[in-house]
Every structure is written in C-alpha cells, then in structure tokens.
Amino acid sequence: MRGSTRYPLLAVLSFLLLPTVVRAQAKPIATVETNINATAELYECKRKAGVLTVKVRLKATGKVDEWLYFRETYIMDVGSGKKYEVLKDTDGNAIATTSPSYKDRISVQVAPGGSFNLWWKFPAPPAETKTITFSMPGAEPFEDVPITDAP
C-alpha cells in the first residue's frame, strides 16, 4: 500500500516544483560582460501597474565579492532622455534585492561557476516606450531591452 501512494505524491511534487525550475532557467533577453568576474544576463523587463521590474542573473566566471549600490543602478528611456532610479519605500529602502541592514546596496558573493539573481523596481516609463537601457554597477549597459507589458 505504501509504495502505491509514493508515485502519485512524487507526481504532485514535480508538478508543484516545475514553475520554480522553469523560472530558474529563464532565457536571457540580453547578456553583457562585467568587471566583477561575472557575466550578467537580463532575463525579465516587465511593466505592470506603473512599475517596471528588471531581473538579472550574474553567472560567476571567478570569485565575486562586490557591493552593488542602487544609486548607480537605473533605467534610461533613450527616446525621451529620461532616467529612472530604483523605487524606494516610505522608509527610504530600495525596492530591490537587498542585504540585511543596508537599504542602499546589495552584497553579492558568488563562488566561481555559481549564479546570483538580482531584481529592481523602477517607475515605469510611458506605454509608448517599448525599449529601455538598463545600467548597473560594474557592467556594460544593456541597450535596447524590450519591455513586456503584463496584463
């Protein structure tokens, strides 16, 4: 009896975990080189309800031990020449991947061959803006990144 219930349980667990596996393997929209021993892959740029979310995966080519400051992270609407900085909450904390006790930066520590996912929230550019340039510390800018509009 016990053995017959094990396989349906594994099937249910596989189904529930599948979205996590798919999300972890999201294909990059754009890839740039960095000077922090990593390749940066931008894999999401989504506009929803007036907010633009940008997600980047750092793939370490060597040991990464860096602070990334949010004041140096922004998006640019090249058509209008407008720069958008990381959103902050009412306490002044960046709405982004954060480190404990720091509201203005993230500590990124990755072993060679490992990866680290980062995300940021920005005020969304107007609906007529279809692409942006994304800039983060230590990396070349991601240019002409298409914006996906969420329903």
C-alpha positions as CSV (number, residue, x, y, z in Angstrom):
1,M,0.0,0.0,0.0
2,R,2.8,2.5,0.9
3,G,4.6,2.0,-2.4
4,S,1.4,2.7,-4.4
5,T,1.0,6.2,-2.8
6,R,4.6,7.2,-3.3
7,Y,4.4,7.8,-7.1
8,P,1.3,10.0,-7.1
9,L,2.9,12.1,-4.4
10,L,6.1,12.4,-6.5
11,A,4.0,13.4,-9.5
12,V,2.2,16.1,-7.4
13,L,5.5,17.4,-6.0
14,S,7.0,17.5,-9.5
15,F,4.1,19.5,-10.8
16,L,4.3,22.0,-7.9
17,L,8.1,22.4,-8.3
18,L,8.1,22.7,-12.1
19,P,7.4,26.5,-12.1
20,T,10.4,27.0,-9.9
21,V,12.6,25.0,-12.3
22,V,11.3,26.9,-15.3
23,R,11.8,30.2,-13.6
24,A,15.3,29.4,-12.7
25,Q,16.1,28.5,-16.3
26,A,14.6,31.7,-17.9
27,K,16.4,32.5,-21.1
28,P,18.3,35.8,-21.2
29,I,16.9,38.7,-23.2
30,A,20.3,40.3,-23.2
31,T,23.8,39.4,-21.9
32,V,26.7,41.8,-21.1
33,E,30.2,41.4,-19.7
34,T,31.1,42.8,-16.3
35,N,34.3,43.7,-14.5
36,I,33.2,41.8,-11.4
37,N,34.2,38.3,-12.6
38,A,30.7,37.5,-13.9
39,T,28.5,37.6,-17.0
40,A,25.2,39.4,-16.5
41,E,22.1,38.1,-18.1
42,L,19.0,40.3,-18.1
43,Y,16.0,37.8,-18.2
44,E,13.0,40.0,-17.4
45,C,11.9,43.5,-18.1
46,K,8.2,43.7,-17.2
47,R,5.9,46.7,-16.9
48,K,2.8,46.4,-14.7
49,A,0.6,48.9,-12.9
50,G,3.1,51.8,-13.3
51,V,6.1,49.8,-12.2
52,L,8.9,48.2,-14.2
53,T,10.7,45.2,-12.8
54,V,14.1,44.2,-14.1
55,K,15.7,40.9,-13.2
56,V,19.3,40.0,-13.8
57,R,21.3,36.8,-13.2
58,L,25.0,37.0,-12.5
59,K,27.0,34.0,-13.6
60,A,30.3,33.9,-11.9
61,T,33.4,33.3,-14.1
62,G,35.6,33.8,-11.0
63,K,35.0,34.7,-7.3
64,V,32.5,37.5,-7.0
65,D,32.6,39.6,-3.8
66,E,31.1,43.0,-4.6
67,W,28.8,45.7,-3.2
68,L,26.3,46.9,-5.9
69,Y,25.0,50.4,-5.0
70,F,21.4,51.2,-6.0
71,R,22.3,54.9,-6.7
72,E,24.4,53.5,-9.6
73,T,21.5,51.3,-11.0
74,Y,18.9,52.9,-13.3
75,I,17.0,52.6,-16.5
76,M,17.0,55.1,-19.3
77,D,14.2,55.9,-21.7
78,V,16.5,56.8,-24.6
79,G,13.8,58.3,-26.7
80,S,12.8,60.9,-24.1
81,G,16.2,61.2,-22.4
82,K,14.7,60.4,-19.1
83,K,16.5,58.5,-16.3
84,Y,14.5,56.4,-13.8
85,E,16.1,55.5,-10.5
86,V,15.3,52.5,-8.2
87,L,12.0,53.0,-6.3
88,K,12.1,53.4,-2.5
89,D,9.6,52.6,0.2
90,T,8.4,55.1,2.7
91,D,11.4,54.3,4.9
92,G,13.9,55.1,2.1
93,N,14.7,51.4,1.5
94,A,15.3,50.4,-2.1
95,I,12.6,48.1,-3.6
96,A,15.1,45.6,-4.9
97,T,17.2,42.6,-3.9
98,T,18.6,43.8,-0.5
99,S,21.2,42.9,2.1
100,P,20.3,42.8,5.7
101,S,21.0,46.1,7.4
102,Y,21.6,48.0,4.2
103,K,18.9,50.0,2.3
104,D,21.2,51.4,-0.5
105,R,23.2,48.4,-1.7
106,I,23.4,44.6,-2.1
107,S,26.4,42.4,-1.2
108,V,27.0,39.9,-4.0
109,Q,29.1,36.9,-3.1
110,V,29.3,34.0,-5.5
111,A,31.8,31.2,-6.0
112,P,33.2,30.5,-9.4
113,G,30.7,28.8,-11.6
114,G,27.8,29.9,-9.3
115,S,25.0,32.4,-10.0
116,F,23.1,35.1,-8.2
117,N,19.7,36.6,-9.1
118,L,19.0,40.3,-8.6
119,W,15.9,42.3,-9.2
120,W,14.9,46.0,-9.0
121,K,11.7,48.0,-9.3
122,F,11.6,51.3,-11.2
123,P,8.8,53.8,-12.1
124,A,7.6,52.5,-15.4
125,P,8.2,54.7,-18.5
126,P,5.1,55.6,-20.5
127,A,3.3,52.9,-22.5
128,E,4.7,54.3,-25.8
129,T,8.2,53.4,-24.6
130,K,8.9,49.9,-25.9
131,T,12.6,49.6,-25.1
132,I,15.0,50.8,-22.4
133,T,18.7,50.9,-21.5
134,F,19.5,49.3,-18.1
135,S,22.6,50.2,-16.2
136,M,24.1,48.5,-13.2
137,P,27.4,48.9,-11.5
138,G,30.4,47.0,-12.9
139,A,28.7,46.1,-16.2
140,E,28.3,47.4,-19.7
141,P,24.8,48.9,-20.2
142,F,22.1,46.6,-21.5
143,E,20.8,48.5,-24.5
144,D,17.5,48.2,-26.5
145,V,15.9,45.9,-23.9
146,P,12.3,45.2,-24.9
147,I,9.6,45.9,-22.3
148,T,7.0,43.2,-21.8
149,D,3.6,44.6,-20.7
150,A,1.9,42.4,-18.1
151,P,-1.9,42.1,-18.2
